[in-house]
Amino acid sequence: MSNIVAIVGRPNVGKSTLFNRMLKQRQAIVEETSGVTRDRHYGKSDWNGKEFTVIDTGGYVVGSDDIFEEEIRKQVNLAIDEADVIIFLVNGRDGLHVLDEDVAQILRQQKKPVLLAVNKIDEPNKEVLVSEFYALGLGDPYPISAMTGGGTGELLDKVCELLPNDTTDFDTSLPRFTVVGRPNVGKSSLINAFLGTDRHIVTDIAGTTRDTNDTRYNAFGMDFMLVDTAGLRKKSKVEEDIEFYSVMRSIRAIENCDVAILMIDAQNGFEAQDMNILRLVERNRKGLVVVVNKWDLIEKDSNTHLEYERAIRAKTAPFTDYPIIFTSAINKQRIYKVLETAHQVYENRERRIPVRELNDVMLEIIGSVPPPTASRGRYIKIKYITQLKSVFPQFIFFCNLPKDVKESYERFLENKIRENWNFTGVPIQMIFKEK
């Protein structure tokens, strides 16, 4: 289970700068994903061998001072609900601010570990500059400079010390399918359709994250854990907060699953938050099934679904090899097709190609369409291919000039793999290694 570290604080204290520092300081950091609204960001970081997700809650508060105060309280409460460790960032140059005191008051009432980081401390007399922040009652402040990196190592050391160990308490022997998507797209209706119409469903298990329920589904020759993330608590009527909360849940749910069932609303189409969730699935190398729900509410002709499919795949390119199913959860149209397809995607993700078969097929293709020449007219020679024994498909191409293989040719090879073996719904990682 992935741990979540949230950075909170009032505007203009350097939250986004610290976020970027945490993600870029070490080469083990793997990705940065734009958030669903404005400047919210989600990324994966690794420090001293411990991986965690970082959430930047900053950059979206607008309006008057009163609105500042209200919105800051909302983001802090959201972070408290989902994060394992909270970094409370203040501005050492400005000194103690009344909004800092308001945030601290909220944080002092919680049981979550909170680290107070005083930013923009570049001078040698750190003790003098941070002393007034002891008044916040959150322990010893950590003087840092998010811009230069000063003091951030000590802060991250403490973060990793406070993060819980991996406490995976679910049965890893069974495939895990999770339903994700924006609020009100029909996730609850789909789950209820499964649970309400099939008596072979047994044994509810406490979820690994708050408001998440795992249910074992054993029917029609399928046996897997169905993860329901539909129960979003609407902390406010502000749509942005609801969406922010849903993405935080999606991060956990996706990282804990084998196949993600991404539901979208047919009436609204494929929106920005849908894209962000899909990219989370892709970058975490999970299986993907896209479900277009409320299809019964759409006026359509014989070509409507084809046009709808093309529109979705055009937005998600270059990753387009995934199934799209049109359903009505309320009317129970094609709902079991969703499970059958998810199970097939899981099998695709588990697929292993024998080394000899892989080389016989791919080396012939490479011989017919060789890689473009490298710099200074040098020829790239791919000598051998193998699939790693990993939880998702990874292929290593051994060649003489791995750094000179162009992205377009890499995509060509991936497409040829997909043409010859069924990896529909599964992101593939291509690795080029010198030999």
N, C-alpha and C positions, 0 to 999 in steps of 0.2 A: 504494500500500500504506500502510495506516495505521500510524503509529508508536505504541508503547505506553510510557507512563511509569508506573512502579509506585512507590507510597509504602510503605516498610517501616519497621519499628521496633517496639520493645516496646510493651506496652499503656500507654494514658494519656499519650502524649507529644503528642497533637494531630493524629494522622494524618487523622481524619475532618474536622476543622476545616480543615486545609490542603486536603484534597480539595474541600470546599465552596467554599473561597476560590478555588481554581484554576478551578472551573466557573462561578462566579457573578461574577467580577471584571470580565469583559468581555461585552458584549452579543453578541458573535459565538458565544459558547458556546450549543450547540443543545439539549442534552438531558442528562438524568440518569436512569440506569436502575438500579433496585434489583438487587442481586446475588442469587445463587441460594440462599444460606444466610446467615442472620443479618444482619450489618451490612456485608457486602461490597457495594461499589458500583462501577459502571462508568459512565463518562461521557465525552463529547467536549468538548474544549476547544480554543480557538484563541488563540494569543498571537503578536502581530506578524505575522499572516497565516499562521502555521504551525499546522496542525491536528494534534491527536494525541488518543489515548485515554488517560484517566487511570484507574488502578485503585487503589482503597483496599483494602489488605489487612488493615486493622485491625478491632478490635472483636469478634473472635470467639474469642480465647484465654480459656479458662476452666480453673479447677482450681487445683492447687497450684503452687508455684514450679517444681517439676520439670517439670510439664506445660507451664507457661509456656515454659520453656527449649526443650523438645522441639518445641512447636507453632510457636514463633518461627522456629526453624531450618527447619521445613518451608515456611513461607510465604516466607521469604527465598529458599530454593532454587527455589521455584516462580516467584517474580518474576525471579530471575536467568535462568531458562530462557527466559522469554517477553518480558521487557521490553527495550526499546532503551536506556532511561536509567532508573536507579534513584535515587530520592531517599531517603536514609537520614535519618530524623527522630529527633532526640533532644530531651530536655527540659532547657533551660538553667537552669531554676529548681532542678531536682533535682540538677544536676551529673552527673558521669560515673557511670554505673551498670554493674554487672558484666555485665548482659545486653547493654548497648550494646557492650561489648568483645567478647562472643561473636559478635554480629551482624557487627561490623567485621572480625573474623578471617575469617569466611566471605567477606565482600565483597572483602577485600584479595586473595584468591586468584583472583578472576575478572577477565576482560578487559572486562566491561561497564562503561561509564562510571557512576560513582557520585558523587553530590553529597551532601555532609554538610550538613544544615540543622539549626541549633540553634534550637528553637522557644521561645516565651514570653520573648523578649528585648524588653522594653519600656523598659528603662532606658537612659540615654545612654551609660554606660560599657560598651559592647558588648564591647570588646576584652578586658576583664577577665573578663567572664562566659563568653566562649567559649574562652578560652585553653587551658583544660584539655582541650578536645576535640581539640586537635592531636595528643594522645597516641594517638588512634585510627588515625593513619597514613593518612587519607583525603583529605589536602590541606586547603586553607583552608576553614574552616567558613563557612556563610552564616547570619548572625544574622537571624532573622525573627520576626514575630509573626503567626501564622496567623489569630488572632482579629481583629486590626486591619488586617492587610495589610502591615504594615511589613516592608520587605526582600524581599517576595515577588516584586516586579518584577525585581530583580536575579537572583533564583533562576530565574525563568522565562526570562529572557534567556539564561542559561547553559544551561538545558534545551534551548531551541530551537537553540542553537549546537551542542550535542552530538548532536541527533537527526540520523539519516542522511537524506539527500535521497531523494526518491521514486525507488526503484530497481526499478520494475516491469519484470520481465524475461520476462513472458509475452506471448503473441500476443493483443493486444487486439482483433484483427479477428474472433475467434471468440467466440461466447457462452460464458460460464463458468457451469457448474452445480456447486454444491458440496453435499455431503451432510453435514448437521450433526445433532446430537442428543446426548442423554445417553449415557454409557457403557453398553455392553451392550444397545443397542436393535436391533442388527443392521446397523449401517452397513457393517462389514467384509463381512458376508454378502451385502449388496446389491451392493457394489462387485465382489466376487468373482464374483457371478452374471453381471454384465455382462461382466467381463473373461474369464471362463471359458467362455462360451457363444457368443461372437461373434468370428470371426476377422478381421473388418474393423477391429477396434481396433488402432491402430498407435502407435508411438513414445512411449515414456515420456519426460517432460520433468521435470527437477529442479524441485521445488516452490519457491515463493517464501517459504515459512515452513518451519521445521523440522518433520520428520516428515510433510510434506504432499506428495503426488504428484499432478501433473497428467497426465492421459492424454487424448490426442486420440481422440475417438469419431467414426468416420465410417462410418455404416451406415444402411440404411433411409431414405435421403434426408435424414439428419440429420448435421450436422458441428458439433461443439462440444468444448470442453475439460471433462472430467469431473474434478472436484477431490475427492480422497479425503482426508478428515481423520480417518479412522477409527483411525489408529495412535496412540492415547493411551498414553503411558508411565505406568504406575501407580507413582507415586513412593512411595506408601505404601498400606497397607490401609485407611486412614481414608477413608471415603466422601466426606466434605466436601472433602478435598484433591483427590480425583479429579475431583469435580464442578467445583471451582474451576479446575482445570487445563483441563477441557474447555471451559469458558466462555471462558477466555482464547484458546483456539484458535478458538472459534466467532467471536469478535470479528474476528480477522484474516480468517478464511475468508469471513465474510459481507461484510465491507467490500470484498473483492476479487472478488466474484462478481456475476453478473447475476440468477441464480435460485438460491434456497436450497431444497434438498429437506430438510425437517425430518422426521426419523424419530422416531416414538414407539412405545413398547412397548404392544401391545394389552392385555396382562395387567395392566400398571400404570396405564394410563389417562393422561390429559393432566395432568402434574404441574407443580409450580411452576417447575422449571428449563426445562421445555418452553415455558412461558409467557414466561419471560425471553428465551429464544432467539428466539421468535416476535416479541416486541417489538423486539429488535435488528434483525430482518429488516425489520419495518414502519418503524422510525424511520430506517433507512438506505435506505428506499425501494427495496428489492430485491423481485424476484418471489418468490412463495412457493408451494410445493406441500407439503402435509402428507401423510405416508405413515404409516399405521397398520400396523406390522409385527407378525409372529407371529399373524396373524389366524386361522391354522389351529388355534391352541391355545385358541381361545375357543369356548365352547358358545353356539350362536346359533340364532335362528329367522329368519323372513323380515323382521322389523322391527329386528333387533339393530343392523345397520349404520346405519340411519336414526336410531335413538336415540343411538348413539355419535356420529354427526355432530352432532346437535343439542346434545349435551353439550359438545363441543369448541367449537362456534361460540358457545354461550352464554357460555363463559369468555373468549373473545377479542373479544367485542363492544366497540366498534362495528365493528371490522374483521372482517367475516365472509365476504367475497366471495373465497374461495380454494378450490381443489380439494382434496378429501380422497380418498385412494386406499387401499384395504385390500389388503395384500399378505402373502405369505409368502416372504421372501428365500431361505430354505432350500429350499422346494419350487418356487421360481421362479414363483410365482403372481402374475400381473399386473405383473411387474417392468418389462416394456417399456412398459406403460401409463404408468409413472412418467416415463420419458424422453419419451414422446410428449406428455404433459401439461406437463412442464417446458419443452419446446420451444414449445408453444402459449402458455404464460405469458410466455416471452421475447418472442414476437411481439406479445402484448398490451402488454407494457411498451414496445415500440418503436412502438406505434400512434400515428399522427398524424391528427387530425381536421381536415379543411379548414375554414377560418375561416367561410365562408359556411354550410356545413352545420351547424357548431356553433351559430352564432347563430340560424339558422332554427329549429332544434329547441328550444334552451334558452330563447330569448326568448319563444317561444310558451308554454312551460311556466311561465316566470316571470310572464307576463301573466295566466295562469289562476290561479296561486297566488303572489301577490306576497309580498315579505318582510314580516314583522311591522313595524308602525310603530316608529320610533325614539323616543328620549326627546323630551318636549315635543311629541308628536304629529306629528313630522316624518316624511315618507314617504321610504323608501329606493328609489331608482331605479337599477336595473342597466341600463346603456346598451349594453354591448358586452362580448364574451367572446372570448378567444383562448387558444390553447395554446402554451406556450413551447417553444422548440427545446432541450430538455434530455434527459438520459439516462433520465429517468423522467417520467410524466405530470404536468404542472403546468398548471393552468388559472387565468388571471387574469380576474377579473370587475371591470370598471370601473364604479364607481358613485359617487354623491354623498356617501354616509356609510359608508365601509368599516368603521369601527370599531364601528358600531352593528349590523352583521349578526350575528344570534345564531347560536350554535353549532348549534342544532337546524335552522336553515334552511340552514346550510352543509352539514350532513349530508344534508338533503333534496336539495340540488342535486347532491351527489356521487352519491346513489342514482339520480337521474334520468340522470346521465351514464352510470352503469353499466348502467341499463336499456336505453339506446339504443345503446351501443357496448360491445364486449367488452373489459373491463379486469379480468377474473377473475384473481385471484392477484397483483394489482398494487396497492400503495398509491398513492393519488392525493393530490396536494397542491393545496389550494384557496387562492388568494390574492385578496384584495379590495383594490383600489387606487382611490384617488380620481381622479375625472376629471369 
